[in-house]
Amino acid sequence: MSPVLIVLGVLLLVVVVLALWIAGIYNKLVELRNRFKNAFAQIDVQLKRRYDLIPNLVEVAKGYMKHESGTLEAVIKARNIAYGASQTAAANPADANAMKGLMSAESGLGGALSRLMVVSEQYPDLKANQNMMQLTEELTSTENKVSFARQAYNDVVMAYNTARETFPNVIFAGMFGFLPAELFKIDDPTERNAPKVSFN
């Protein structure tokens, strides 16, 4: 064998190994990106369930809280804003602005629900209403599921962001369009608590 053929063979082998190595990096980043998109889809399922419960909760409360129409309207308005933000984020969970919009809308909805629960405490007949008790129990359960789904999402986003920021992946992540993913967090510490929805 001629030395030129040996050199060409070695160069070809190096190129093939390098291409396989880069393909491995790309595939790993794709896998992690798909995992965080799936994790967001789990949050989205629970958020939609909560958005569906809220109008029922407001309808039950309307019959008892005739003088609190402003509070009820604020809850519905916050629900609609959060629902729209969740649709935008669900279309592309990798969009940092969409995620920030969802986090802000969710904070607003949590505040409106908290105000509704505080006001509803003043109506003993409403607290004793079987439908209201069932809806608040379902809402509490859904809030817990949303919290667990957020935690799972944040764990997967952290794994993705770590993978895309470590060397040598960082060299290829930007080149292949793997942008950082946004954690689902609440910035205002006073809003970190789920709305209290118990009527015990």
Secondary structure, DSSP 8 states (H G I E B T S, - for coil): --HHHHHHHHHHHHHHHHHHHHHHHHHHHHHHHHHHHHHHHHHHHHHHHHHHHHHHHHHHHHTT-GGGHHHHHHHHHHHHHHHHHHHHHHH-TT-HHHHHHHHHHHHHHHHHHHHHHHHHTT-HHHHH-HHHHHHHHHHHHHHHHHHHHHHHHHHHHHHHHHHHHSTTHHHHHTTTT---------SSGGG-S-------
